Amino acid sequence: MKKFTAVVLDTELDSTLRVFARLGVVHVVDAKNRAKELEAPLSPVEPSNRFYHLSNLLTRVTSLITAMKVIRGGKPKAKERLEVPEHPDDSYLTSLEGKVKVVEDEFGELSRNLKAAQESADKATRKAARKAAKKAIKALAADRRSQLLGWEELLQYEHALEKTKTLLGKTQRTYVVAGWIPAKRAKRFSEAVSQECHNAVALEITDYHEPKHHGEEAGGAAEGESHEQPPTKLTNPRFLGAYENLTTAFGVPNHRELDPTFFMAIGFPIMFGLMFGDVGHGLLLFFFALLGMIGRRRGMDLGELGNYFLKGSGLIATCAVFSIFFGLLYGEFFGFSIVETVFYEGIRASPFGLIMRGFLFNLFRFFDFDAGVTYIITSNVSSHAIPIWFSAFESTEETWVLFVLSIMIGVIHLSIAIFLDLVNKVRRHEWKHAVFGPLVWLWFFFGLATLLFTKGINFMSWFTWSDPTQPNMFGSAMADVIVLFIGPLIAMIGGGMLASGFMAGFMEGLEHFIASISNTISYARILALSMAHAGFGKTFLIMAGIASPPIWGVIPSSLLSFILVMMIGTIFILLMEGLLTFIHTTRLHWVEAYLKFYAGDGHRYEPLTLAAKWTTSPAARKR
């Protein structure tokens, strides 16, 4: 990003701001923040009467669109676009206000007719009158749709221009516009302003220089140096929009840190699928997500809560795919165990089944999890039908395996988060903090995980380990503990003191030590939610008349009660247990992972722009 400052003649302010909006690259900030740089006294710009007039009109038009349930989506035809002047003056706004009043009166009359119809004593008359009134309102909404949406778009644009003026600074005959533009667009922006504004604008574009902060190797902040932070331009692909929204709900990345949207997009559906693994529930969830994506493309309005579902339908579809994926690994279908079916036997013997069992086997070997390796080997030669991975409800052994797998996932997830913190600090040239912060923390975290998986959770046994099948890695049990635990712990706390001061460094090292244990254990919720999901599914099957354990192909005692209970149970699982899984998956990212490397204290790059979808003007057609 580059900083820009523009000094504009007061007589050319409106036309200049419209040029900036048409170019669509200017992120305007409060000019008072640049007063010291300009070395000139600036007066604030108060909201004008036009600003309040536009606010009132915009509120009325938006309320009409909402009340009449006007469909916003879709691409308008050329003849549906509302022609508006390029510079709407006050007389145009007065005329527009009269037109809005006409629509308000029309809708008000129809609303009163609907209310009267609902108060009719005769049921048949009430039903017919209500139907006629609703039909009339729907017809009015369709007839006025392009007009209302065009008015709203125009008013939003004009209101944005007036709101932008309140961020400017004012001298006797000029206005000062301050802001940011992307570095790649700076040259073209400068040329366009010079060409279109006819020397009415004095434009200065400068590079942004990172201020020096206390505690960094660069030293303290220079006296009087600006600490204004540039906005962050997010450049994620459109298909990651839902994950980007989930990330920015935590906070917008500042310009000095990595955008964790890709990190969220990879980890979120995997963890959701692990907790919500069921082929049938996943297929049903995918079906509803597909309907949501279709509804979003058609511009459906389902109210506040429903619109959240429409916006997140892509994310839900991805999570549903992983629910199906892990449902196959668990051998679950609407709570039924399908491991004994011919279909599942074919999947288990397929390359997919063999690869996934091999992956799990190698993961357990990598972490030296002997019980998991033994489980895979013994289940391979078992005479009973088994799932590709395991089912947490089948035995305590499989429950324990899923628990340890959850901890492994936590170790991997948190290690990536700590590594991203290392990357952030290296990019900011905070070498001392990078070495004695995340780098040493990774050493300690890997060492702690290695000792736990190879020598167990009995802390005292680490010092006297003598299992001949598991030789010590560094010659003796004490050497292992020193290299993998005591050494990195001392380096983490002592190095923190060196980098951040005695008390701050000590507290930071202690916090890392506690977080390494508590945050990792928090991933046990993967086991808990997976067991809850399977438990709910099997409970409803038993309530529906299926003998325990529920196996695919068993005939229920009563078909009617089976269908009724299964419908209620499936709705409950999709809504309540699905929401619970979503919340816990979000928590694992926001609380356990993001707090390791992500500040989220930035602000989004929001250029002043004109999005002309429902409006057109003579000047726009010429361009």
C-alpha positions as CSV (number, residue, x, y, z in Angstrom):
1,M,0.0,0.0,0.0
2,K,1.0,3.6,-0.7
3,K,-0.1,6.7,1.2
4,F,-1.7,9.5,-0.8
5,T,-2.7,13.0,0.1
6,A,-4.7,15.2,-2.3
7,V,-5.4,18.9,-1.9
8,V,-8.6,19.8,-3.8
9,L,-10.0,23.2,-4.7
10,D,-13.3,23.6,-2.8
11,T,-15.2,24.3,-6.1
12,E,-14.0,20.9,-7.5
13,L,-14.5,18.7,-4.5
14,D,-17.7,16.9,-5.7
15,S,-16.3,16.2,-9.2
16,T,-13.0,15.0,-7.8
17,L,-14.6,12.6,-5.3
18,R,-16.6,11.2,-8.2
19,V,-13.5,10.6,-10.2
20,F,-11.9,8.8,-7.2
21,A,-15.1,6.7,-6.9
22,R,-15.1,5.8,-10.6
23,L,-11.4,4.7,-10.4
24,G,-12.3,2.6,-7.4
25,V,-8.9,2.3,-5.7
26,V,-9.0,5.0,-3.0
27,H,-9.3,4.0,0.6
28,V,-10.1,7.3,2.4
29,V,-9.1,7.8,6.0
30,D,-9.5,10.7,8.5
31,A,-7.3,13.6,7.3
32,K,-6.8,14.7,10.8
33,N,-4.4,11.8,11.3
34,R,-2.1,13.4,8.7
35,A,-2.2,16.9,10.1
36,K,1.3,16.7,11.5
37,E,2.7,15.5,8.2
38,L,1.0,18.3,6.3
39,E,2.1,20.9,8.8
40,A,-1.1,22.9,8.2
41,P,-4.1,23.5,10.5
42,L,-7.1,21.6,9.2
43,S,-10.7,22.2,10.2
44,P,-13.1,19.3,10.5
45,V,-15.9,18.9,7.9
46,E,-19.3,18.6,9.5
47,P,-22.1,16.5,8.0
48,S,-24.1,18.6,5.6
49,N,-27.9,18.9,5.3
50,R,-27.7,16.8,2.1
51,F,-26.1,14.0,4.2
52,Y,-29.1,13.9,6.6
53,H,-31.5,14.1,3.6
54,L,-29.8,11.2,1.9
55,S,-29.8,9.2,5.1
56,N,-33.5,9.7,5.6
57,L,-34.3,8.7,2.0
58,L,-32.0,5.7,2.0
59,T,-33.7,4.4,5.2
60,R,-37.1,4.8,3.7
61,V,-36.2,3.0,0.4
62,T,-34.4,0.2,2.2
63,S,-37.4,-0.3,4.5
64,L,-39.7,-0.5,1.5
65,I,-37.5,-3.1,-0.1
66,T,-37.5,-5.2,3.1
67,A,-41.2,-4.8,3.9
68,M,-42.3,-5.6,0.3
69,K,-39.8,-8.6,0.1
70,V,-38.3,-7.3,-3.1
71,I,-35.8,-9.9,-4.6
72,R,-32.4,-8.4,-4.7
73,G,-30.5,-11.1,-6.6
74,G,-30.1,-11.7,-10.3
75,K,-28.6,-9.6,-13.1
76,P,-30.9,-6.9,-14.4
77,K,-31.6,-6.5,-18.1
78,A,-30.5,-3.3,-19.8
79,K,-34.0,-1.9,-19.9
80,E,-34.5,-2.6,-16.2
81,R,-31.6,-0.3,-15.2
82,L,-32.7,3.1,-13.9
83,E,-31.2,6.1,-15.7
84,V,-29.9,8.7,-13.2
85,P,-28.0,11.9,-13.6
86,E,-24.2,11.7,-13.0
87,H,-24.4,14.6,-10.5
88,P,-27.8,14.4,-8.8
89,D,-28.6,17.8,-7.4
90,D,-31.0,18.8,-4.5
91,S,-33.9,19.3,-6.9
92,Y,-33.5,15.7,-8.2
93,L,-33.5,14.4,-4.6
94,T,-36.7,16.3,-3.9
95,S,-38.3,14.8,-7.0
96,L,-37.1,11.4,-5.9
97,E,-38.6,11.9,-2.5
98,G,-42.0,12.5,-4.1
99,K,-41.7,9.2,-6.0
100,V,-40.8,7.3,-2.9
101,K,-43.8,8.8,-1.2
102,V,-46.0,7.5,-4.0
103,V,-44.7,3.9,-3.5
104,E,-45.1,4.2,0.3
105,D,-48.7,5.3,-0.2
106,E,-49.4,2.4,-2.6
107,F,-47.8,-0.2,-0.2
108,G,-49.5,1.4,2.8
109,E,-52.9,1.0,1.2
110,L,-52.3,-2.6,0.3
111,S,-51.0,-3.3,3.8
112,R,-54.1,-1.9,5.3
113,N,-56.2,-4.1,3.0
114,L,-54.2,-7.1,4.2
115,K,-54.8,-6.2,7.8
116,A,-58.5,-5.7,7.2
117,A,-58.7,-9.1,5.5
118,Q,-57.1,-10.8,8.5
119,E,-59.7,-9.2,10.8
120,S,-62.7,-10.5,8.7
121,A,-65.1,-12.7,10.7
122,D,-65.9,-15.1,7.9
123,K,-63.1,-17.7,7.4
124,A,-63.6,-18.2,3.7
125,T,-63.8,-14.4,3.0
126,R,-60.7,-13.8,5.2
127,K,-58.7,-16.4,3.3
128,A,-59.7,-15.1,-0.1
129,A,-59.1,-11.4,0.9
130,R,-55.8,-12.2,2.4
131,K,-54.7,-14.1,-0.6
132,A,-55.7,-11.2,-2.9
133,A,-53.9,-8.6,-0.8
134,K,-50.7,-10.6,-0.7
135,K,-50.9,-11.1,-4.4
136,A,-51.3,-7.4,-4.9
137,I,-48.3,-6.7,-2.7
138,K,-46.2,-9.2,-4.6
139,A,-47.3,-7.7,-7.9
140,L,-46.4,-4.2,-6.6
141,A,-42.9,-5.5,-5.5
142,A,-42.3,-7.0,-8.9
143,D,-43.5,-3.9,-10.8
144,R,-41.4,-1.5,-8.6
145,R,-38.4,-3.8,-8.2
146,S,-35.9,-2.2,-10.6
147,Q,-37.0,1.3,-9.6
148,L,-36.6,0.6,-5.8
149,L,-33.2,-1.1,-6.2
150,G,-32.0,1.6,-8.6
151,W,-33.0,4.3,-6.0
152,E,-31.3,2.4,-3.2
153,E,-28.1,2.1,-5.3
154,L,-28.1,5.7,-6.2
155,L,-28.7,6.9,-2.6
156,Q,-26.1,4.5,-1.2
157,Y,-23.5,6.0,-3.6
158,E,-24.4,9.6,-2.9
159,H,-24.6,8.9,0.9
160,A,-21.1,7.3,0.7
161,L,-19.8,10.5,-1.0
162,E,-21.3,12.7,1.7
163,K,-20.0,10.5,4.4
164,T,-16.5,10.6,2.8
165,K,-16.5,14.4,3.1
166,T,-16.7,14.1,6.9
167,L,-13.3,12.4,6.8
168,L,-11.7,15.3,5.0
169,G,-9.7,18.3,6.4
170,K,-10.6,21.8,5.3
171,T,-8.6,25.0,4.8
172,Q,-9.9,28.3,3.7
173,R,-10.3,27.4,0.0
174,T,-9.3,23.7,-0.2
175,Y,-10.1,20.3,1.1
176,V,-7.5,17.7,2.0
177,V,-8.2,14.0,1.1
178,A,-6.0,11.4,2.8
179,G,-5.9,7.7,2.2
180,W,-4.3,4.6,0.8
181,I,-4.0,3.0,-2.7
182,P,-2.5,-0.3,-3.8
183,A,1.1,0.1,-4.9
184,K,0.4,-1.5,-8.3
185,R,-2.4,1.0,-9.0
186,A,-0.6,4.1,-7.9
187,K,0.9,5.2,-11.2
188,R,-2.4,4.7,-13.2
189,F,-4.3,6.5,-10.5
190,S,-1.9,9.5,-10.6
191,E,-2.2,9.7,-14.4
192,A,-6.0,9.5,-14.3
193,V,-6.4,12.2,-11.7
194,S,-4.0,14.5,-13.6
195,Q,-5.9,13.9,-16.8
196,E,-9.5,14.2,-15.5
197,C,-9.2,16.8,-12.7
198,H,-7.6,19.5,-14.9
199,N,-5.0,20.7,-12.3
200,A,-7.6,21.2,-9.6
201,V,-5.9,18.6,-7.5
202,A,-2.4,18.5,-5.9
203,L,-1.6,14.9,-5.4
204,E,1.2,13.4,-3.4
205,I,1.8,9.6,-3.3
206,T,4.5,8.3,-0.9
207,D,5.8,4.9,0.1
208,Y,4.7,3.5,3.5
209,H,7.6,3.1,6.0
210,E,7.0,0.7,8.9
211,P,7.4,2.6,12.2
212,K,9.9,1.2,14.7
213,H,8.3,-0.2,17.8
214,H,9.7,-0.5,21.4
215,G,11.0,-3.9,22.1
216,E,12.0,-4.8,18.6
217,E,15.5,-5.0,17.3
218,A,15.0,-1.8,15.3
219,G,14.7,0.2,18.6
220,G,12.2,2.7,19.8
221,A,9.8,4.7,17.7
222,A,11.1,7.9,16.2
223,E,9.7,11.1,17.7
224,G,6.7,12.4,15.9
225,E,6.6,9.5,13.4
226,S,3.2,8.5,12.2
227,H,1.8,5.2,13.5
228,E,-1.1,5.1,11.0
229,Q,-1.5,1.5,9.8
230,P,-2.4,0.7,6.1
231,P,-5.6,-1.2,5.4
232,T,-5.4,-4.9,4.5
233,K,-6.5,-5.9,1.0
234,L,-7.8,-9.5,1.2
235,T,-7.2,-11.4,-2.0
236,N,-8.7,-14.9,-1.3
237,P,-10.5,-16.7,-4.1
238,R,-14.2,-16.3,-4.2
239,F,-14.9,-19.9,-3.2
240,L,-13.2,-19.2,0.1
241,G,-15.5,-16.3,0.9
242,A,-17.3,-18.1,3.7
243,Y,-14.0,-19.1,5.4
244,E,-12.8,-15.5,5.0
245,N,-15.9,-14.2,6.7
246,L,-15.3,-16.7,9.5
247,T,-11.8,-15.4,9.9
248,T,-12.7,-11.7,9.8
249,A,-15.4,-12.4,12.4
250,F,-12.5,-13.0,14.7
251,G,-10.6,-10.0,13.3
252,V,-9.2,-8.5,10.1
253,P,-5.5,-9.4,9.6
254,N,-3.2,-6.4,9.9
255,H,-0.7,-5.7,7.1
256,R,2.2,-7.3,9.1
257,E,0.7,-10.8,9.5
258,L,-0.4,-13.7,7.4
259,D,-4.1,-14.0,6.4
260,P,-5.1,-17.4,8.0
261,T,-8.1,-18.0,5.7
262,F,-6.3,-20.9,3.9
263,F,-5.4,-22.3,7.3
264,M,-9.1,-22.2,8.3
265,A,-10.2,-23.6,5.0
266,I,-8.1,-26.7,5.4
267,G,-8.5,-27.4,9.1
268,F,-12.2,-26.5,9.6
269,P,-13.9,-29.1,7.3
270,I,-11.5,-31.9,8.5
271,M,-12.3,-31.3,12.1
272,F,-16.0,-30.9,11.4
273,G,-16.0,-34.2,9.5
274,L,-14.2,-36.0,12.3
275,M,-16.8,-34.9,14.8
276,F,-19.8,-35.3,12.5
277,G,-18.8,-38.4,10.6
278,D,-21.9,-40.1,9.1
279,V,-22.5,-40.8,5.5
280,G,-26.3,-40.3,5.7
281,H,-26.2,-37.1,7.7
282,G,-23.4,-35.8,5.5
283,L,-25.5,-36.5,2.3
284,L,-28.5,-34.8,3.8
285,L,-26.4,-31.8,5.0
286,F,-24.9,-31.5,1.5
287,F,-28.4,-31.6,-0.1
288,F,-29.5,-28.6,2.1
289,A,-26.2,-26.8,1.4
290,L,-26.8,-27.3,-2.3
291,L,-30.3,-25.8,-2.0
292,G,-28.7,-22.9,-0.1
293,M,-26.2,-22.2,-2.9
294,I,-29.0,-22.3,-5.5
295,G,-31.1,-19.9,-3.4
296,R,-28.1,-17.5,-2.9
297,R,-27.5,-17.4,-6.7
298,R,-31.2,-16.6,-7.2
299,G,-31.1,-13.8,-4.6
300,M,-33.5,-15.4,-2.1
301,D,-34.2,-13.6,1.1
302,L,-34.8,-15.9,4.1
303,G,-34.6,-13.3,6.8
304,E,-31.7,-12.6,9.1
305,L,-31.0,-16.2,10.2
306,G,-31.8,-17.8,6.9
307,N,-29.5,-15.4,5.0
308,Y,-26.6,-16.5,7.3
309,F,-27.3,-20.1,6.1
310,L,-27.4,-18.9,2.4
311,K,-24.1,-17.0,2.8
312,G,-22.4,-20.0,4.5
313,S,-23.8,-22.7,2.2
314,G,-20.5,-23.2,0.5
315,L,-18.7,-23.8,3.8
316,I,-21.5,-26.2,4.9
317,A,-21.2,-28.1,1.6
318,T,-17.5,-28.6,2.2
319,C,-18.1,-29.7,5.8
320,A,-20.8,-32.1,4.5
321,V,-18.3,-33.7,2.0
322,F,-15.9,-34.4,4.9
323,S,-18.7,-35.7,7.0
324,I,-19.4,-38.3,4.3
325,F,-15.7,-39.0,4.0
326,F,-15.2,-39.7,7.7
327,G,-18.6,-41.5,7.8
328,L,-17.1,-44.0,5.3
329,L,-14.1,-44.4,7.5
330,Y,-16.3,-45.0,10.6
331,G,-18.8,-47.2,8.8
332,E,-21.8,-45.1,9.9
333,F,-25.0,-44.3,7.9
334,F,-27.8,-42.4,9.8
335,G,-26.5,-44.1,13.0
336,F,-26.6,-47.6,11.5
337,S,-23.4,-49.7,11.3
338,I,-22.9,-50.6,7.6
339,V,-19.6,-52.5,8.0
340,E,-21.2,-55.9,7.4
341,T,-22.8,-54.8,4.1
342,V,-21.5,-56.0,0.7
343,F,-21.2,-52.4,-0.4
344,Y,-18.9,-51.5,2.6
345,E,-16.8,-54.6,2.2
346,G,-16.1,-53.5,-1.3
347,I,-15.0,-50.0,-0.2
348,R,-12.8,-51.4,2.6
349,A,-11.0,-53.7,0.1
350,S,-10.7,-50.9,-2.5
351,P,-7.6,-48.7,-3.0
352,F,-9.4,-46.0,-1.0
353,G,-9.9,-48.2,2.0
354,L,-6.3,-49.6,1.9
355,I,-4.8,-46.1,1.5
356,M,-6.7,-44.7,4.4
357,R,-5.8,-47.6,6.7
358,G,-2.2,-47.3,5.6
359,F,-2.3,-43.5,6.4
360,L,-3.6,-44.2,9.9
361,F,-1.0,-46.9,10.4
362,N,1.8,-44.6,9.4
363,L,0.5,-41.7,11.5
364,F,0.5,-43.9,14.6
365,R,4.0,-45.1,13.7
366,F,5.2,-41.5,13.3
367,F,4.0,-40.6,16.8
368,D,5.2,-44.0,18.2
369,F,1.7,-44.8,19.3
370,D,2.1,-48.6,19.9
371,A,-1.5,-49.3,20.9
372,G,-2.7,-47.7,17.6
373,V,-0.2,-49.7,15.5
374,T,-1.3,-52.9,17.3
375,Y,-4.9,-52.1,16.8
376,I,-4.4,-51.7,13.0
377,I,-2.4,-55.0,12.7
378,T,-4.8,-57.1,14.8
379,S,-7.9,-55.7,13.1
380,N,-6.4,-56.6,9.7
381,V,-6.4,-60.3,10.6
382,S,-9.7,-60.1,12.5
383,S,-12.5,-62.5,11.4
384,H,-15.2,-59.9,12.1
385,A,-16.3,-57.1,9.8
386,I,-14.5,-53.9,10.8
387,P,-14.7,-50.3,9.7
388,I,-11.8,-48.8,7.6
389,W,-10.7,-46.8,10.7
390,F,-12.8,-47.4,13.8
391,S,-16.1,-46.7,15.5
392,A,-15.8,-45.0,18.9
393,F,-18.8,-46.8,20.2
394,E,-17.7,-50.4,19.4
395,S,-15.1,-50.9,22.2
396,T,-13.0,-49.1,24.8
397,E,-9.9,-49.8,22.6
398,E,-11.4,-47.9,19.7
399,T,-12.5,-45.1,21.9
400,W,-8.9,-44.8,23.2
401,V,-7.5,-44.9,19.7
402,L,-9.8,-42.0,18.7
403,F,-8.9,-40.1,21.8
404,V,-5.2,-40.4,21.0
405,L,-5.9,-39.5,17.3
406,S,-7.6,-36.3,18.5
407,I,-4.5,-35.4,20.5
408,M,-2.3,-36.1,17.5
409,I,-4.5,-33.7,15.4
410,G,-4.1,-31.1,18.1
411,V,-0.3,-31.5,18.1
412,I,-0.2,-31.1,14.3
413,H,-2.7,-28.1,14.3
414,L,-1.0,-26.2,17.1
415,S,2.5,-26.9,15.6
416,I,1.3,-25.3,12.3
417,A,-0.1,-22.3,14.2
418,I,3.2,-21.8,16.2
419,F,5.1,-22.1,12.9
420,L,3.0,-19.4,11.3
421,D,3.9,-17.2,14.3
422,L,7.5,-17.8,13.5
423,V,6.9,-16.8,9.8
424,N,5.1,-13.6,11.0
425,K,8.0,-12.6,13.2
426,V,10.6,-13.4,10.5
427,R,8.7,-11.3,8.0
428,R,8.8,-8.4,10.5
429,H,12.5,-9.0,11.1
430,E,11.9,-9.6,14.8
431,W,14.8,-12.0,14.9
432,K,15.2,-12.2,18.7
433,H,11.5,-12.7,19.3
434,A,11.4,-15.3,16.5
435,V,14.2,-17.4,18.0
436,F,13.2,-17.2,21.6
437,G,9.5,-17.2,21.0
438,P,7.9,-19.6,18.4
439,L,11.2,-21.4,17.4
440,V,12.0,-22.4,20.9
441,W,8.4,-23.1,21.6
442,L,8.2,-25.5,18.7
443,W,11.3,-27.3,20.1
444,F,9.6,-27.6,23.5
445,F,6.2,-28.6,22.1
446,F,7.7,-31.3,19.8
447,G,9.8,-32.6,22.7
448,L,6.8,-32.7,25.1
449,A,4.7,-34.5,22.5
450,T,7.5,-37.0,21.8
451,L,8.0,-37.9,25.5
452,L,4.2,-38.3,26.0
453,F,3.7,-40.6,23.0
454,T,6.9,-42.7,23.5
455,K,7.1,-42.9,27.4
456,G,3.5,-42.3,28.5
457,I,1.7,-39.8,30.7
458,N,3.5,-40.9,33.9
459,F,5.9,-38.0,34.3
460,M,8.2,-39.8,36.8
461,S,8.7,-42.7,34.5
462,W,10.4,-40.4,32.0
463,F,13.5,-40.3,34.2
464,T,13.8,-44.1,34.7
465,W,12.7,-45.4,31.3
466,S,14.1,-48.9,30.7
467,D,11.8,-50.5,28.1
468,P,14.1,-52.6,25.8
469,T,11.7,-52.4,23.0
470,Q,11.7,-48.5,23.2
471,P,15.4,-47.5,23.5
472,N,16.2,-44.0,24.7
473,M,16.8,-41.5,21.9
474,F,19.8,-39.7,23.4
475,G,21.5,-42.5,25.2
476,S,19.7,-42.4,28.6
477,A,16.3,-41.5,30.0
478,M,17.8,-38.4,31.7
479,A,19.4,-37.2,28.4
480,D,16.0,-37.6,26.7
481,V,14.3,-35.4,29.3
482,I,17.0,-32.8,29.2
483,V,17.1,-32.5,25.4
484,L,13.4,-32.7,24.8
485,F,11.9,-31.1,27.9
486,I,14.1,-29.3,30.4
487,G,16.5,-27.8,27.8
488,P,13.8,-26.2,25.7
489,L,11.8,-25.1,28.8
490,I,14.8,-23.2,30.1
491,A,15.5,-21.7,26.7
492,M,11.9,-20.7,26.3
493,I,11.7,-18.9,29.6
494,G,15.3,-17.6,29.7
495,G,15.2,-16.5,26.1
496,G,11.9,-14.8,26.7
497,M,13.5,-12.8,29.5
498,L,16.3,-11.8,27.2
499,A,14.0,-10.7,24.4
500,S,11.2,-9.1,26.3
501,G,12.5,-8.3,29.8
502,F,12.5,-10.3,33.1
503,M,8.8,-10.3,34.1
504,A,7.3,-10.2,30.6
505,G,9.6,-13.0,29.3
506,F,9.0,-15.2,32.4
507,M,5.2,-14.8,32.1
508,E,5.3,-15.5,28.3
509,G,7.4,-18.6,28.8
510,L,5.1,-19.8,31.6
511,E,2.0,-19.1,29.4
512,H,3.6,-21.2,26.5
513,F,4.2,-24.0,28.9
514,I,0.6,-24.1,30.2
515,A,-0.9,-23.6,26.7
516,S,1.2,-26.5,25.3
517,I,-0.7,-28.8,27.7
518,S,-4.1,-27.2,28.1
519,N,-4.7,-26.3,24.4
520,T,-3.6,-29.8,23.2
521,I,-6.0,-31.5,25.7
522,S,-8.8,-29.3,24.3
523,Y,-8.7,-31.3,21.1
524,A,-10.2,-34.2,23.0
525,R,-13.5,-32.5,22.1
526,I,-13.1,-34.2,18.7
527,L,-13.6,-37.5,20.5
528,A,-16.4,-36.1,22.7
529,L,-18.3,-34.7,19.7
530,S,-17.8,-37.8,17.6
531,M,-19.1,-40.0,20.4
532,A,-22.0,-37.6,21.0
533,H,-22.9,-37.7,17.3
534,A,-22.8,-41.5,17.1
535,G,-24.6,-41.8,20.4
536,F,-27.5,-39.5,19.3
537,G,-27.8,-41.5,16.0
538,K,-28.0,-44.9,17.7
539,T,-30.3,-43.6,20.5
540,F,-32.9,-42.5,18.0
541,L,-32.6,-45.8,16.1
542,I,-33.3,-47.7,19.3
543,M,-36.2,-45.4,20.1
544,A,-37.5,-46.1,16.6
545,G,-37.7,-49.8,17.3
546,I,-34.3,-51.1,16.0
547,A,-32.7,-53.7,18.3
548,S,-29.3,-52.7,19.8
549,P,-26.7,-52.6,18.3
550,P,-28.3,-50.9,15.2
551,I,-27.1,-52.8,12.2
552,W,-28.1,-52.0,8.6
553,G,-30.8,-54.3,7.3
554,V,-32.6,-55.0,10.6
555,I,-36.4,-54.5,10.2
556,P,-38.0,-52.1,12.8
557,S,-40.9,-53.3,14.9
558,S,-43.2,-50.5,13.7
559,L,-42.6,-48.8,10.3
560,L,-44.7,-45.8,11.2
561,S,-43.0,-45.1,14.5
562,F,-39.6,-45.8,12.9
563,I,-40.2,-43.1,10.2
564,L,-41.6,-40.6,12.7
565,V,-38.8,-41.0,15.3
566,M,-36.1,-41.0,12.6
567,M,-37.4,-37.8,11.1
568,I,-37.4,-36.1,14.5
569,G,-34.0,-37.5,15.4
570,T,-32.4,-36.5,12.1
571,I,-33.7,-32.9,12.3
572,F,-32.4,-32.7,15.9
573,I,-29.0,-34.1,14.9
574,L,-28.6,-31.8,11.8
575,L,-29.7,-28.7,13.7
576,M,-28.6,-29.0,17.3
577,E,-25.7,-31.4,17.1
578,G,-24.5,-29.8,13.8
579,L,-24.6,-26.4,15.3
580,L,-22.7,-27.7,18.4
581,T,-20.0,-29.2,16.1
582,F,-19.7,-26.0,14.2
583,I,-19.2,-24.0,17.4
584,H,-16.6,-26.3,18.8
585,T,-14.7,-26.5,15.4
586,T,-14.7,-22.7,15.4
587,R,-13.4,-22.6,18.9
588,L,-10.5,-24.9,18.1
589,H,-9.4,-22.4,15.4
590,W,-10.2,-19.1,17.2
591,V,-9.0,-19.9,20.7
592,E,-6.5,-22.8,20.4
593,A,-4.8,-21.9,17.1
594,Y,-5.4,-18.3,16.1
595,L,-4.2,-16.9,19.5
596,K,-0.8,-18.4,18.8
597,F,0.0,-16.3,15.7
598,Y,-2.9,-14.0,14.7
599,A,-3.7,-10.6,16.2
600,G,-6.6,-9.7,13.8
601,D,-6.3,-6.0,14.7
602,G,-6.2,-4.7,11.2
603,H,-8.9,-2.9,9.1
604,R,-10.2,-4.0,5.7
605,Y,-9.3,-2.2,2.5
606,E,-12.6,-0.6,1.4
607,P,-12.1,1.7,-1.6
608,L,-14.6,4.4,-2.4
609,T,-16.3,3.0,-5.5
610,L,-19.5,3.1,-7.6
611,A,-21.1,-0.3,-8.1
612,A,-23.5,0.5,-10.9
613,K,-25.7,-2.6,-11.2
614,W,-29.2,-1.2,-11.2
615,T,-28.4,2.3,-12.4
616,T,-26.9,3.9,-15.5
617,S,-26.1,7.4,-16.7
618,P,-25.5,9.1,-20.0
619,A,-21.8,9.6,-19.1
620,A,-21.5,5.9,-18.1
621,R,-22.8,4.8,-21.5
622,K,-20.3,7.0,-23.3
623,R,-17.4,5.4,-21.3
